[in-house]
């Protein structure tokens, strides 16, 4: 997961990525965006995290 992150990973970040990947790769409820599914399967998605709406980086 750390190689797919842009910047620092907050405590809650890894769990959010895991849940998103589960959703994107679901066999029972296929995700409609083929680009997101394909990127997840190839491990090419990148994730950036924002702690708050006022986060200036």
Buried (B, 14 or more C-beta within 10 A) or exposed (E): EEEEBEEEBEEEBBEEBEEBBEEBEEEEEEEEEEEBBEBBEEEEBEBEBEEEEEEEE
